Amino acid sequence: MNCFTCGSNHMIETSTIYVEKLKSGILIVKNVPCRKCSQCGEEFFSMATMKEIEKLSRQAEDIISEVMIIDYTRAA
């Protein structure tokens, strides 16, 4: 896979922190698996990971008050 931003083919498997502003607060998901470009630093998520994040976001929207931190490896 090449980086969509810079075109580099130097992608590494790693994990990152995903932050999303919801209506009721801020959701922080740590340890999210991703591919990261070693040249420009752009991060890319698989479709399965994005679907799981969307599911976590929907669940968090109902219970979050200000800030919620979720560990992806425990919640997915």
C-alpha positions as CSV (number, residue, x, y, z in Angstrom):
1,M,0.0,0.0,0.0
2,N,1.3,3.4,-0.9
3,C,0.6,6.5,1.2
4,F,-2.4,8.5,-0.2
5,T,-0.8,11.8,0.9
6,C,2.8,11.6,-0.3
7,G,2.9,8.4,-2.4
8,S,5.6,6.7,-0.3
9,N,5.5,2.9,-0.1
10,H,7.1,2.9,3.3
11,M,4.1,2.1,5.5
12,I,4.6,0.5,9.0
13,E,2.0,-1.4,11.1
14,T,1.6,0.5,14.4
15,S,-1.1,1.8,16.7
16,T,-2.3,5.4,17.4
17,I,-4.8,7.5,19.3
18,Y,-8.0,8.4,17.6
19,V,-9.9,11.5,18.8
20,E,-13.4,12.4,17.8
21,K,-15.6,15.3,18.9
22,L,-19.1,14.0,19.6
23,K,-22.3,16.0,20.4
24,S,-22.0,15.2,24.1
25,G,-18.2,15.3,24.6
26,I,-14.9,14.1,23.3
27,L,-14.1,10.4,22.6
28,I,-10.5,9.3,22.8
29,V,-9.7,5.7,21.6
30,K,-6.1,4.6,22.4
31,N,-4.2,1.7,20.9
32,V,-6.0,1.8,17.6
33,P,-4.3,-0.3,14.9
34,C,-3.2,1.6,11.8
35,R,-0.7,1.8,9.0
36,K,1.6,4.9,9.3
37,C,3.7,6.4,6.5
38,S,7.3,6.6,7.7
39,Q,7.9,9.5,5.3
40,C,5.0,12.0,6.1
41,G,3.4,10.5,9.2
42,E,-0.1,10.1,7.7
43,E,-2.1,7.4,9.4
44,F,-4.5,5.0,7.7
45,F,-7.2,2.7,9.2
46,S,-8.5,-0.5,7.7
47,M,-12.2,-0.6,6.9
48,A,-12.8,-3.1,9.8
49,T,-11.1,-0.8,12.2
50,M,-13.2,2.2,11.0
51,K,-16.4,0.2,11.4
52,E,-15.3,-0.7,15.0
53,I,-14.5,2.9,15.8
54,E,-17.9,4.0,14.4
55,K,-19.6,1.4,16.6
56,L,-17.7,2.7,19.7
57,S,-18.6,6.3,18.7
58,R,-22.4,5.4,18.6
59,Q,-22.2,3.7,21.9
60,A,-20.2,6.5,23.5
61,E,-22.6,9.2,22.3
62,D,-25.3,7.8,24.6
63,I,-23.2,7.6,27.8
64,I,-20.4,10.2,27.5
65,S,-20.6,13.3,29.6
66,E,-17.4,15.3,28.8
67,V,-14.5,13.0,27.9
68,M,-14.4,9.3,27.4
69,I,-11.2,7.3,26.9
70,I,-11.5,3.7,25.5
71,D,-8.7,1.2,24.9
72,Y,-9.4,-0.2,21.5
73,T,-7.6,-3.5,22.3
74,R,-10.1,-4.1,25.1
75,A,-13.3,-2.8,23.5
76,A,-13.0,-4.2,19.9
